[in-house]
Amino acid sequence: MRTIWFKKFGWTYVPVHPAGYIITLLAIIFMIPVCMAITRNGHSVSDDLYQIFVYATCTVFWWKWIAEKTSD
């Protein structure tokens, strides 16, 4: 029997199992210091957004991949 961690809700996924909440929380916890370091060392808003984009897209890609594989 397969455990469902996420449930599809429109275009996104919603965690419904503690493991889904942990994966979501880990993604958020990873992005907080990344965003803080980029904004602390950045020169302009556009420079910060370009740098954050790389980390955010990679993090969201892996979060979505896990959500797709563990959803109903």
N, C-alpha and C positions, 0 to 999 in steps of 0.2 A: 504494500500500500504506500502510495506517494503522499508526502506531507506537503500541503499547500502553504507557501509563505506569503504570497501576494495574491491580490485579486485585481483583475483588470477593471479599471474605472475610467471610461472614455479613452483618452490618449495616454493615460499614465497608469501606474499601478499603486495600489494601497496595501501596506503591510497588514496582514491579518494573523500572523504567527509571531511569537517572540523572536525567532531567527530573522524574520523580515524586518522587525523593528531594529534589531541589532545591526543588520547590514545598512539600513537607512541611517542610523545614528553614526555608524563608523564613517560613512561617506560625508556626513555633515561635519563630524569632528575632524576629518582630514582636511576639509576645505577651509575651516576657520583659520588655522595658523598660516595656511598658504595665502589666503586673501590678506591677512594682516601683514605678512612679510612683503607681499607685492606692493601694497599701498604705502607701507612705511618707506620702501626704497624707490618708489616710483617717482617719475618726473612730471607726469601729466595724467589726466583721467583716461585719455585714449591709450596711452602707454600701459596703464594699469589694466584696462579692459583687454587689450591684446594678450597680455601675459596671463591673466585669469582665465581667458577663454581656453587656453591649452589645457590647463589643469581641470577646469570644469567639464569640458567635453569628454575628457578621458574618464573622469570619475563618474559622470552620468552614463557614459557608454557601458561601463562595467556594472553599474548599479542596475541599469535597464536589462542587461544581458542576464544577470542573476534573477531579476524579477520575471523575465519571460520564461526562463527555464523552470522556475518554481511556482508558476501560477497555474490556475485551472484552465 
